[in-house]
Amino acid sequence: MFYVLINSNGIEVRESKEMLTLEEMQNLVGIEGESAYIEVASYRSFSDKSLAMICDDEFLMKGCQPTCITNEGDVVQGQVLVLGTNKAEEDFGLLSQQQVEIVKSETRLVHRK
């Protein structure tokens, strides 16, 4: 199973045996290594509607650079975490290889000059 990070370096797939804890998610979004409050940036950014983009809800105040654009046209800034959602448990979950491929093929990165 996997989770995906989207940042200024592009798309990074990380393997994980267990679902991330809230603290781990908070440390991954925004500025890596700095704790953050998480916010779901979009549930509709991918053809698989069970995928969620998660970011630091204070990315504007922290001056994070634009990272990617959602299918709705919203610009997400800072480091973005992509996880699956489990509506039955109302919680996040890790991604399958097929979901990782969807994220990689459908993510619109913001290109820097």
ChimeraX attribute file (.defattr): number of C-alpha atoms within 10 A of each C-alpha:
attribute: neighborCount
match mode: 1-to-1
recipient: residues
	/A:1	15
	/A:2	20
	/A:3	22
	/A:4	21
	/A:5	19
	/A:6	25
	/A:7	24
	/A:8	17
	/A:9	10
	/A:10	16
	/A:11	16
	/A:12	13
	/A:13	17
	/A:14	11
	/A:15	12
	/A:16	12
	/A:17	8
	/A:18	10
	/A:19	16
	/A:20	16
	/A:21	10
	/A:22	12
	/A:23	12
	/A:24	12
	/A:25	21
	/A:26	23
	/A:27	18
	/A:28	24
	/A:29	29
	/A:30	30
	/A:31	21
	/A:32	15
	/A:33	11
	/A:34	10
	/A:35	16
	/A:36	20
	/A:37	16
	/A:38	22
	/A:39	14
	/A:40	14
	/A:41	21
	/A:42	19
	/A:43	18
	/A:44	15
	/A:45	22
	/A:46	19
	/A:47	12
	/A:48	13
	/A:49	12
	/A:50	18
	/A:51	25
	/A:52	22
	/A:53	23
	/A:54	24
	/A:55	28
	/A:56	28
	/A:57	18
	/A:58	16
	/A:59	21
	/A:60	14
	/A:61	7
	/A:62	13
	/A:63	12
	/A:64	16
	/A:65	18
	/A:66	19
	/A:67	21
	/A:68	23
	/A:69	16
	/A:70	19
	/A:71	16
	/A:72	9
	/A:73	10
	/A:74	12
	/A:75	16
	/A:76	26
	/A:77	28
	/A:78	26
	/A:79	25
	/A:80	29
	/A:81	25
	/A:82	28
	/A:83	26
	/A:84	22
	/A:85	18
	/A:86	13
	/A:87	9
	/A:88	6
	/A:89	8
	/A:90	8
	/A:91	10
	/A:92	19
	/A:93	21
	/A:94	23
	/A:95	24
	/A:96	14
	/A:97	14
	/A:98	9
	/A:99	23
	/A:100	23
	/A:101	12
	/A:102	15
	/A:103	24
	/A:104	16
	/A:105	10
	/A:106	14
	/A:107	17
	/A:108	17
	/A:109	19
	/A:110	17
	/A:111	10
	/A:112	8
	/A:113	3
